[in-house]
């Protein structure tokens, strides 16, 4: 006999939905008196054998050597630095797992309300150093590995950054998780396990950005725990058929099914046992290798399903300038949100509560619009699988989700073509149409006859093809919506979501300034340990205290008048500059003048962030120096300018900017007339680890976006925390930083947000030639066009974005920018006052701690409470 399956049943949903317990989440059974029963074997034998966190050097070295022998199968004779890193990491992971298990058991016992953070990016950085600091074991591990013949610094350098993010969106998410664990909040992250990251950035001999797969998984990743017992089937394509029984239910069948398999990454809190989780999904085929095709000689067909499934989690942000790339991006977003929701629902059902109580136990934060498909997916589950009425399902949804907006740029607001949605996710498109109809009916009821408003607020943008407006769907499907800086949040409410504010009321829309970008553990204690030690010794407060309460840094303010303290502060900055110079020397082979001012701009390349303004300013400085007499040059403040950041592979103008920076650097750095006064470097393959070297070394950092375009900024707070001063426009979180540290300690320039649209109007209808409007900028552009930096014709598309239209107002702000740079030079010459400004800046950064931000979310948005792990 055998078992049989009806072919017609393949692809049909099974009802009722079955949630299978996995290997996690068990609770002990109890006897009649309520006492816990030991599950199997002799309790004493088990408990005697169970380990705790290794805190002594002897137990640490024993654990290290054990992993060398048994996990790596190596000996002291053939153990290199990479092997030592792997052994140390596995040893630290053992400690994390002890706390991770206790945390999971505590959450299962108490069943508190949990928050889940859905982000397509998690820019984690290196894990080993962060884990050691949070466990409070760095000194013990340093001593232990030293006794075994290794340097902890050499071991730490072996780790490659996890390629799970690209920019501020991912760094924000990583900081949230760190602070959630440190504040003992029950928060999990959900993301994707990208095999090749976004890309490894290389620079060609011509100066072009080249993209290669990021090899971050080439060696064993000791920080992830494969959870092969946790997997979900995810469907694409197929047919959605309404039941026609008077309910909104439908069946979705056929198409392609792939498996989402979980990989867990432990997130340790600082000086606490709480260790939360980041669950990453990898896509695998439901039915992998096709043996029949292989045996028939169709070798490509034999692996076609495997390749199609694996592509979903191969790369972060596939190039969506092709039809295939656009479909893959949408596929990626649904795969991730569907798997995450299935996992969240399974965990909720284990509590044994009715589905109507879901929002009482679950809060889901949408980090930008990427996870917005979770809204129609939860509706699908509630209606089609849980048999909930539409009104009940929508009430559950709108009390579960919270949406963080990250941009007011209309072109950056995500939209998906309706035909693509209908093809890939037919059931979800039905649900979105239903949501839209009911929503517009309620809008029409409040604003009768206002057809223009209905068109503006519709989830479906008319055109060819029609588009689904994901930001609007996220807005109406969420309980609360927030921006990430005061100016940004105001712009969200008065521009892109103005109609929704008028319809739903102002109380739904809030602000949480991106302190979430700033975990003081990583961005001060880890990347600038000397400054961290100086702060602790000066304040006579253990770092375990002030790292969790950054407002204590205000006690540094009186020490601005302490000459000895200022001298040590400046000496630490100088040593950090020498560390950066050493890094550049060893990785790129360049020798840097460490006695110069270090000027840094590190951001993803985008026109609105205006790296182009910066490089044109550098060229202007170079041309000015070339025209100076020897006597004039002696009065010049030497400056070294650093750029770092990646351009999207299909972003031609951004990639041209990189090419210009690289080729300007070639000329400037080799010019004997100026090379002692001006140097320029583009540091390739920007990462968190590179930022940890750049940020402590900066004297001044540039945050120069066109006013009203930057939501918050991702690095400004980190630079300021490390005593770097800020040069910027009145935009994003620059405004709030200036409010805290005092405008006398920042350098502002440029037009303000209210003037931007009028200036763009003038550019379009009353253009003024750049030669008249800004002769200094015109001279710079003409020099580039004349071939001073080679390949004159190559840069014309970039230069024409300024000459024609100038959407980002470089010609309007250039003179003001040059004047601000001159103010920076003048201020830097007075080193006593400069160091005072640096100290004041660090001292006033308490508002921007990610711990403050995460507590604001926990209390005012998610309504979750801290869970102390005994």
N, C-alpha and C positions, 0 to 999 in steps of 0.2 A: 504493500500500500504506500501511498504518498499523500502529500497535501497539494491542493489545487487552488488556483486563484482565477476568478472570473476576469477576463481581460477588460470587460466593460467597467470594472470597479477601479481600474488603475487611474490614479489622478483624482478620484472623487474624494471629497472631505469625509473623514470618519467622524461620526457623531455618537455620543458626545465626545468632546475633546478630552484626551487622556493625558494627564500630567504624570510623568514617571519620576519617581524620586531618584536622584543621582547619589553619588557617593558622599555628597556634602549635605549638611543641614540636619543631621540626626540629633535627637535628644535622648537622654537615658530614660529607660522605663522606670516606673516607681511601683512600690508595693502598696498594700492597703493603707499603710500609715503615711504614705507620701514620701518615704525614703527612697532615694535613687538606688536601683539595682545595678550591680556590675554586669556588663553584657556577656562576658565569656571568660573562662580561665580563672586563675587566681589573682584577685585584685592586688594583693601585695606585690606579687611578682611583676605585674604590669607597672604599677606605680614606681617601684624601685628602678625599673628600667627606663622610665620616661625621663627625657632630658628637659633642662631649663635652658635659658639663654646663657651662653658661655661669656663670662665676664672676666675671668682670670687669664693671665698670659699663658699659663701652662695648658689650660683646657683649650685655648684658642689655637696654640701651636699643634696640639694633638688633633684637633679637628682639621686643621690645614693639611697636616701630613696624611691623615686618613683619606682625605679627598685626593691628594696626590697619588696615593697607592691604589685606591679602589675606584674612584670616579674617573681619573685620568689614566690609570694604569701606567704610571711613570715612577721614576726613581730620582733621588737627589742628583744622580749623575747626568740625567738628560732633561732637567727641568729648567726652562728658560723663563723670561719675564712674562710671556703670554701664559704659559702653564701656571706660573705663580699667581697671576691675576685670576685665572679660572678657579684655582683651588681656594684662594681667598674669597672670591665671590660666592662659591658654593658653601663655604663655611659661614659667611654672613647670611646667606639665604636660609641656612638651617635655623639661625637665630630668628630671622623674620618669620619663618613658618611656625615657630613655637607661638609667637605672639599673634600671628594671623589666625591660627586655629582657635586660640582663646577668644579672639575678637568675634570670629564667626559663631562660636558656641554661645557667646553672650547675646549676640543679635538674635540668634534662633530662640534662646530661652525667653528673652523679654519681648520679642516681636515689636520693636519700636517702629514708628514711622520712619521710612528711609527716603533719602533723596538719591536720584540717579542722574548723572551728568553725561549727556550724549554729545560727543564732540567728534568730528571727523579727524581732528588732529589732537595729539598729545605730545608736545615737544618736551620730552622728559629730561634730556641731557644725560650725562653719565650717572649711573646709579650707585656704584660702590662707595664713593666718597660721601654722597648724600646719606646713604644708609648707615654708614659708620658714624656720621655726625648725629643723626637722629637717634641712633641707639646709644650714643654717648660712649662709644668704644673705639674711637679712632686712635687714641694714645695706646691702648692695649694692643690693638692690631699692629700699629707701627712698631712697637717694641717686639712683638711676637715674630713678625716677618723679618725684622732686623736680625734676630737671633738665628733665623733660618737662612740668613745670607742674602736677603733682598731688601730693597728700599721701597717703602710704601709709595713714594712719589713715582718711581719707575713702574710699579704695578698699576697705579691709577691711570697712567698714561696709555696703558694697553687697551683700555676700554674705548670702543667706538660708540658715539652717540646713537641711541635708538632712533631709527629713521621713521618716526611716527608722526611727524609734523613738519611745518615749514616756517611759520611766523608767529605773530602775536596771538592769533586764535589758539594755536596749540600750546603756547607758553602759558596763556591764561588758564587753559584747562588743566595743565600740569600743576600750576600753582594752587588751583582750587583743591585738587586732590591732596596735595601736601598739607595744606592748611586745614582741610577737613579732618584728616587723621590727627594732626597736632592739636586741634580743638576737640578731639574725641567725638566727632559727629558721624553718624551712620550714613556715609555717602560712598557710593560706588561710581566708577566711571565705565563707560562703554565706548569702545572704538574698534578700529580695524587693524589687523596685523599685516601691515604692508611688507611684502617680501623684499621690495627694492626701494622703499621710501619714495620721496618725490624725485630726486636724482642726486648723484654726486656731481658737483660743479667743477669743471676743469676749464682752463683758459688756453686757447689755441695760440700759436705763434703770432697770429694777426691780432690777437686781443679779444677774439670772440668767446662768448660762453659756450662750452660744450657740455652736453648732458650724458652721463653714464649711469648705469644702475648702481645704487648705493649698496656696497657689500656688507652691510651691518650684520647680516645673519650668516656670513661666510664661516665664522667660528661659532662654537656653541654659545647660545644665549642663556647664561645661568640664571637670569632674573625672571624667566617665564616658567610657568608650570602648566604643561599641556593637560587639559581636562577632556580627555577623549570620551569620558562618560557624559559630557554635556554637549549635545549636538541637536540641531533643529533643521527640519526640512523647509527650504524656502522656495516658493514657486514664482516663476516668471511666465509671461505670455499666456496662452490658453484662452479659454472662453469664460465669460461671466454671464450667467443666465438668472434673471430675476424669477422668483418662485411664483409670482402672480397670485399669492394667497391672501392679499390684503395687508401684508407686512412688508417692510423694506428689505427683507432677507433675499439672498441670492446664493447661488453655488458658483464657485470658481474652480475649474478643472482643466486638465490637460496642460500643455506647455512644457516647460523645463523645470526640473527640481534640482537644487543643489543643497549640499549640507553646510551648515555653519557650525564650525567646531571651535570650542572655547580654549583660549590660552589666558591664564591668570598671571597678573603682575602684582606683587605685593607693594603696598604704599605705606611705609612706616611713618607714624607720627613722631614729632620731636619730643624726646624725654617723656614718653608715654608708651604703654603697652599697645595702645590702639594701632592696629595695622589693617588698613582697609584694602580694597581690591580694585584693580583696573582690569576689566575683562575685555579681551581683544578677540575678534572673530576672524577665523581663516576659512576661506571658501574651498570646498572639496566636492568632487562629483559624487552624486548619490550612487551611481553605478559607474565605477571607474574604468578599468581596462576592459575593452571589448574583445574577448578572446575569439569570438566567432569571426569578427572582421579581420583580426590578426591572422587567424588560420586561413582565411580566404585570400590573404595577400594584401589586404587593404590596411597597411601599417599606419597611415595617417588617420584613417577612420577609427582605428583601434584606440587612439588616444585623444580623439577630437573632443569627447565629453570632458575628459580630464583637463585639457587645455582651456576649454571654454569656462569651466568652473574656476580654475586657478587664476584666470585673468582678472576676476572680480577684485581680489585683494593683492594684486601684483604691485600696483603703483598708486601713490597718492596723487589725486587730481590728474587723471588721464587727460591728454590734450583733447578738448571738446570742440576743436575746429573742424573735426570730421564727424560724419554721421555715426560711425562706429564708436568714436570716443565719447560723443554725447550720450549715446545709449549706455555705454559702459559706466559713465558717471552716475546716471540715474539708477542703473542696476546696483551699483555699489551702495548708493544711499538707501535703497529699499532693503537690500540684503542685510545691512547693518542695523537698521531700525527694526526690521521684522524679527531678527534673531534676538535683539535686546529686549523687545517687548515680550516675546515668548518666554524668555528667561525670567523677566520681572513678574510676569503673570504666574509662572510655575511657583516662584518663591512665595508670592502672595497667597496662592491657593493652599500652600502647605500650612498656613496659619489657620485655615478652616473658617474664614469669614466669608459672608456673601459678597458677590461681585460689586454690589452697590456701595460697599464700604471701601472700595479700592482707593479713592482719594484720601481716605483717613490713614492709609498706611504707605502710600506711594506719592512722591512728588518727582516729576521728570523735568529737568532743565534742558531746553533746546539751545545749544550754543551756535547761534546764527541759524540760517534757514536750512542748512544741510540735513538735519534730522526731521524736517517738517512732515515727511511722509509717515512719521509715527502717529500723527493725528488721524488720517484716514485709515491707517492700519489698525489702530485701537478700535475705531468705529466698526471696522469689518469684523474684528473678533467679537466685539460685544453684540453686534446684531446677528451675524451669520452663525456664530458658534456658541454664544451664550444666550441667545434668544431674548435679548433685551429690547424693549420698545425704543424707537428712535429718540424720544425725548429723554429717556433715562440714560441711554448711551451717551448722548451729547452732554448731559449734565456731568456724567463721570469724566468725560474727556476734558471739558472746560474747567474742571476743578483739579485736574492732574498735571497739566502741562504749564510750563513757564517759558517765556521766550526772551532771549537776549539778542537785541539788534546790534550789529557791529558796523553798519555803514549807512550813510544817507546819500551815497552816490547812486542815482537811479540805475546806471548801467551795471552796478554790482549787485543789485537785488535779483535773486535767482528766479528764473522763469523756465518752465519746461513746455515744449510744444505739445499741444493736445494730441495730435496723431501719434506721437511717440508714447505718451502716457497710455493711450487707448491700446496700443500694440503691446507694450511691455507689462502694464498693470491695469488690465481692463476693469477689474472690480473696483479698484481705487478711483479710477476716473468716474465711474458711476456715482460713487460716494461723494466725490468732490462736487459733481454737478448737483447732487441732492443738497449738500451743505450750502452751496451757493444760492440755490433757489430759495430755501427757507431763510437764509440770511438776508437776501435782497428783499424778500417780502416784508421782513421786519424793518428794514431800512425805509422802504416805501411807506410803511405805516407811520413811521415817525416823521418822514419828510415827504408827504404826498405830492406826487406830480413832479418831483425833482429828478428828471431822467438823466441829466448830466451827472448827478451824484451817483445814481445807480451804475452808470458806466464806469465812473472813477473807482467805485468800491467793489465792483464785481471781482470775484476770484479768477474769472476768465477774461483775459485781455483780447479784445477783438482784433483781427488782422489775419494775415496769411503767412504762416498758419496761426491759429489761435494759440494763446499761451496761458499756462496756469501760473498765477502770481503767488509764489510760495511765501513771501513775507506777509501777504494779506491772510493767507491760510493760517500761518503761525500766529498771527495777531488775534484772529477771531476764535481760534481753537485753544487759546491759552488763558489762564486765570489772570496772569499779570505779564506786562511787557516792560522791559527796562533797557535803557541805554547805558553806556559805560563811562560817561563823563558828563558833567552838568551841561556844558554847551551842546554836546552831542544829543543828550536826552531832550533838551529843549528843541533842537532842530528836528528830531524824530517826531515830536508832538506837533510841530508847526509846519512841517513840510510833508514828508512821505506818508505819515499816518494821521495827518490833520483831520481827514474825514472820519476816521475811526475814533479819534478822541472826541469829536463832536457827537458821535453816535453813542459811544459806550461810556463816556464820562472820563474825566481826568484822573480819577482815583486808580484806574487800571494801569496807568502808565507812570513808571518811576525811573529812578536813577540809582545805579550802584557803581561808583567810580572804581576804575580798574585797579584797586589795590590788589586785586587778584593777580596782577602781573608781578607782585613783589613779595616773594617769600624771603624773609630776612635770613633764614637759615642758609639757603643757597646763595643769595645775592649779596651777602655780606660775610657771614661766618665762613662759608665754604670758599668763595672766590677771593676773599680779602682777609685771610686769617690774622694778619698782623694788625690791621685796623680794628678787627673784632676784639683782639686781646687788649689793645690800647684803650678801647671804650670800657671794657670790663674793669681794667685796673684803675682807670681814672674815676669811674663812677662808683667803684668798690661794690659792684653788683655782679653776681654770677651771670654769665651769659645765658644760662638756662632761664633766667628771669626776664632779662630785657629782650631776648630774641622772641619771646611770646607777648611782649608788651612794648612795642616800638616807641610809644609815646615817652618812655623813660629817657630816650635820647635827648629830650629837651634839656636835661640836666647838664648837657655839654656846653650850653650857651655861655655860662660864666667863664669857661676855659678859653674862650676866644681871646681873652686878655692875658692868658698865661703864656709867656714866651717859650718856656720849655715844652709845654704841650704843643704849641704851634710848630715848634721845630721838629718834634717827633712826628707830628701829623704830616708835615711836608716831606720828611725823610721816608715815610712809608709810601707816599705817593711816588717819590723818586724810585724806590726799589720796585714798585709795581711797573713803572715805565721801563725799567731795565729788564724786568721779566718779559714784558711784551717784546722788547727789542731782541732779546735772546730767542724768543719763539720765532720771530720773523727771520732772524739770522739762520736758525737751524732748519726751518721749513722752506724758506724761499731764497736764502743766501744773500739777503740785503743787510747792509749795515745802517743802523738808524741813529740819528743824533738825539740822545736821551736828554740833552740839556734844552731842547726846544719844547714849545707848547705842543701837547698832543690833542689833536682835534679829530673827533670820531663821529661818523654817521654809519650806523649799522641797521639796515631795514631791508625788507624785500623791495626789489626794484619796482617802482610804479611812478607814473608821471605826477600823480598828486602828492607823493612824498617828496618830490623835487630834488632827487639826487642830481638832476641836470642843473639846477640852480647852483648847487654846491660846486660842481666841477667847473661851471662857467666862472664862478667866483674865484676858484683856484687859478684858472687861466688869467683872469684879470689881475690877480696878485702877481703872477709870474711876469706878465707884460709890464706891470708897474715896476717891479724889481729890476727888470732889464733896462729900464730907462733911468734908473737912479745912479747918482754918482757914488763913488766909494765912500765918501763922508756920510751921505744919506743912508747907505746900507748899514753902516755901523749902528744906526739908531733903530734898526728894524728888529722886531721880536721874531726869532726863528720859529717856524711852525712845521709840524709834521701832520699831514692829513691822511686819515685812514677811512677807507670805504670797505664794507662787506655786505653781502646780501645776494640773493638769487633772483633771477628774472624767470617768469613763467616761460616754458619752452616756446610757446607761440607768440610771445609778446615782443614783437620786432623792435619797437621804439625803446623799450627797457633794455633789450640786449645791445642795441646801438649805444646806449648810455654807458654800459659796462665797457664796450670796446673803446669808447672815447676816453674814459677814465684810465684804462690800461695804457693807451698810447700817449696820452698827456704825461703820465708818470714816466714813461721811457725818456721823453725829451727833458722834462724838468730834473729828474734825478741824475742825469748825465751832464747837465749844463754847469760848467765850472763857475760861471758868474753867479749862480743862484743856489746851487745844491746845498750850501751850508745854511741857507736861510729858508728854503722851502723844499720839502720832500713830500711825495705822494705815493700811496700804496693801496692797491686793491687786494684784499686778502680773500682768496677763493674758498669755496665750500663752507660758507658761514654755518655755524652750529652753536648750540648752547655752550659747549666747551670752549670754543673760540671767544664767545662773548664773555666768559668768565675770566679771560685774560685781558681782553680789550677794555672792559668797563672799569675795573679798578685803576687802569693806567690813564684814563682820560682826564685832561684838564678842562676841556670844554666839549660838549656833545651837541649835535645839531638835530633839531626837530622842526623842520621848516616847511611843513605841508601848507598848501593853499588854505587860507582861513575857511573853516566850515567843512572841510573834507575829511579830516582825521577824527575818527570816533573818540579815541583816547590817546593812543600811542602806547607802545609796548616796552620801550627801553628807557624813556625819559626818567621814570622813577628810580630805575636801577642805577643809572648814572648818578643821579642826585644823592641816593643813599650812600654811594661810595665817594662822595665829596667832589664829584665833577659838576661844574657849573653848566647852565643850560642856555643855549642860543636857539631862539625859536620864534614862530609866529604865535599870535594870540588864537590858539586852536587846541582842541582836545583837552587833555589833562594838563597841558602846559599852563593853562589858566589857573587851575586849582593849585598847582605846584607854586606858582608865583604868589598866590594868596597866602600860602603857608609860609614860604621862606622869605617873602618880601620882595617886591619888584626891584629893589636895589641890588638884589643878588642874582637876578636873571637878566638876559639881554634879549629884549623883544624888538621886532621889526615888522614891517609889512602892513598891508591893508587889513581892515577888520571884516568880519563875516557880512555885516549888512551892506558893505560896498561891493561885494563880489559880483552879484548879478548885474548891477549897473555897469561895472567895468566890462563885463563880458558883452553886454549890450553895445557899449561903445566900440568894442573890438569888431563886432559884426557889422554895425551900421554906420559907424563914423571912425574907421580905422586911421591911426596915425602911424606913419613910417617909423620904424624903430630908430633910425638915424636921428629923427627929431625928438622922439619921445625919450630915448635913453641912449645917448651916444656911447657911453662906456660899454654897454651890452652889445651895441652894434659893432663896435671895434672887435670885441671878443668873437662874435659870430663870424665876422669877416676873416679873421685870422684862421679860424678853423676851416672855413670854406677855401681859403687860399692854400691850404695844405701844410700849415705849420706843424701839425701833428700827424702828417701823412694821410693818404687815402681821402683826399678832400671831398670827392664826390660821394663817398660812402655815407657821410654824416648829413647830407642834405635833407633826407626825410626827417631826421631828428631836429635839425635847425629850423626846418619849415613849420614844425609844430609851434614854434615861437614867432616866426615871422608872419605866419598866416593863422589868425584866430587866437593864438596864445590862450587857450582855455584855462590854463593853470596860473596865469598872471605873472609869469617870470619877468616880463618887461615892466610891469607895474611895480614890482617889489625889488627889482635888482639894485637900484641906487640905495634904497633903505637897507638892504641886506649888506652891501659893501660898507655902509656907515656903521652898522652894528658890528661887523668884523673889526673895524677900526677901534670901536669902543672896547671890544674884547682885548685887542692888543695893548691899548693904553692901560686898561685895568690890570693886565697880567704883569706889567712892568713894576707895579707896586706889589711885591710879593707878600708883604705883611698883610695888607688889606685883602689880597686874593685868598690867602689861607684862611683868614677870618670868614670870608664869604663861603668858602668850602666847608668849614666847620658848621656854620649856621645852616647851610643847606642840608647836611646830613642830620643835624639835630631836629629839623622840622619835618621829617619824612614819616612821622608816626601815623598820620592819617592814611597813608598809602599801603599799609601792611595788608597782605592778603588775609591775615587772620581777622582783621576788622571786617573786610569785605565778606568773607565767608560767614561770619556771625550775623551780618546784616541779612544775607540770603536766608540763613537758617531761621531767623526770628521773624522777618517781615515777609518772606515769600513762602518758604517750604514748610514752616511750622514744625521743625524737628528739634529734638533735644539731644544734648551730649550724653554719651553712654560710657561711664567709667568702667574700665576693665580692671578687675581686682588683681 
